[in-house]
Amino acid sequence: MDIARRQTYEESLASLRQTDPAHPEPAVLGALTDPANRHLVEYVTEDPFGAHVFPGNIPGYAPEDFLADLDRQLASTAPIHLWSYIPTCAYRCRFCQYPVVLAKGSPEAVDSKATQWVDWNIREAELWLRDVPSLATAPVGEFNVFGGTPSLLPPDAIRRLLDFYRENFAFTADTAIRFEGDPSTFTPGKLELLAELGCTKLSSGVQSFDDPVLEQCGREHTAQMCVDFVRNAQSLGFEWISVDLMYGLLDQTVDSVRRDLDIVVENELTAVVCTKLHLADYSDTRTGVAGEKPAAWQLPEYRARLVEKGHRWPTLGEQYQMREILTEGLRDSGYSEQPTMYFARDGLGPEKWKAIMVDQDKQEAEVAIGLGGSSSCRASEAITDVNWKKYSEAVEAGRVPLGSATRFSEEAQESRAVKMALSTLRPLDDRLHQERFPGRSLFDEPWRSRFASLQERGLAVVDDGGKRISLTADGEVLVEAIINSEL
């Protein structure tokens, strides 16, 4: 196949059937090669992740109307997810399509740029508090400082950022504070500072424990740095240490992913997030937030040149072998999956910030402050500007820098609620659905025929007596494709 053009359905099927003979064929292969699931194959070939953003269906919504919708919901709310996005990175990974700002040069120059983004983040937060008055009293279930690479921030900027949010938002005794970073910048000193400031959770984009694979990704840390970060954090007593792993990466093999799993289990990580390499642009589907420039690996010509130089992309069949090794291996090692591809040690429950957003009995608001942040309430959602110049100009002018907003029709609100609940991999409960949407049932149209179709194809089980709908094992593997192509 010419990798510089879009893969045909027949080529996708051939790629699915090409697996590593040293490992079992993936169990989902039968479902994916069923002609009735052709649309699912076409989705997973490039596979934009389906559980980051659930976009509205009515574009052109006024940002101030979104803020008003949010304020009304927050006037009486259960705990919400609040996050601060710091976009600075020391370098850009070849797979990354998020909005990031490079901070390079001398330590003083890096610190200055990072501090500027803390200044803008705090000023933006003040604008949200002004325009959404109920935000100040909405209880915060989990506060996340994400990136980018917020662990690049100098110590005084970290302290100032966390102090501001703690003092100006409704943190409670139950609020979890989580901080994200690169293994190479989570130094022992930074970790000690974060522990002192009340952070109990850490997340790190490890991606792989295979040095040659990391090098091809453009990562500037080593596998040993990743292990050192985990052990240093454990020694300081952080209660939740999570790493991100990716599969489908350039030159990655099924055996390499198997070794990644072994290292995770050996080091007793609290949680693991597993993500397939996504080649489709988030802006095409709005299921995630994309920056202004595509990732290097999103460019077909770039991918093709790498193949010409002797590199290799894993086939679709190998990618599903990788996925199965991770999912089955983590389950066998005492981890539970909720939501899709988020694994936590048995007994700890799901990722708190994800549960707040997607669990069928919660689905509360999310407020994201920072470049490219994605915020939502039940009536509408909005994305902060991803152009840093437009973003900074709006903040300096005293405007919440929302780049776009969309509204949900009544039908779309219901559909979004079902999609989010399905992404948890937990059975859908019709009783909860009817409480949320009076007069509606998952066992009436349009849902009945949709779930009946999934059941006919072995992807779901419809329990008429118990009024519950569950995904099968194949349905759980394909849930992102199902919610984005069928619901």
Salt bridges, closest charged atoms under 4 A:
GLU11 OE2 - ARG5 NH2 2.65
GLU42 OE2 - ARG38 NE 3.03
GLU46 OE1 - ARG6 NH1 3.18
ASP69 OD1 - ARG72 NH2 2.46
ASP119 OD1 - ARG160 NH2 2.77
ASP131 OD1 - ARG130 NE 2.75
GLU142 OE2 - ARG178 NH1 3.56
GLU142 OE1 - LYS201 NZ 2.90
ASP163 OD1 - ARG166 NH1 3.56
ASP182 OD2 - ARG219 NH2 3.70
GLU196 OE2 - ARG159 NH2 3.10
ASP210 OD2 - ARG259 NH2 3.51
ASP251 OD2 - HIS311 ND1 2.64
ASP255 OD1 - HIS23 NE2 2.69
ASP262 OD1 - ARG258 NH2 3.24
GLU318 OE1 - ARG312 NH1 2.98
GLU328 OE2 - ARG331 NH1 2.96
GLU337 OE1 - ARG331 NH2 2.38
GLU351 OE1 - ARG178 NH1 2.77
ASP359 OD2 - LYS362 NZ 3.65
ASP361 OD1 - LYS362 NZ 3.49
GLU364 OE2 - ARG378 NH2 3.55
GLU366 OE2 - HIS81 ND1 3.48
GLU381 OE2 - ARG286 NH1 2.19
GLU396 OE1 - ARG123 NH1 2.88
GLU414 OE2 - HIS433 NE2 2.75
GLU414 OE1 - ARG440 NE 2.91
ASP429 OD2 - ARG431 NH2 3.47
ASP429 OD2 - ARG468 NH1 3.98
GLU435 OE2 - ARG431 NH1 3.25
ASP464 OD1 - ARG448 NH2 3.13
GLU476 OE1 - ARG331 NH2 3.54
GLU486 OE2 - HIS39 NE2 2.66
GLU486 OE1 - ARG457 NH2 2.68
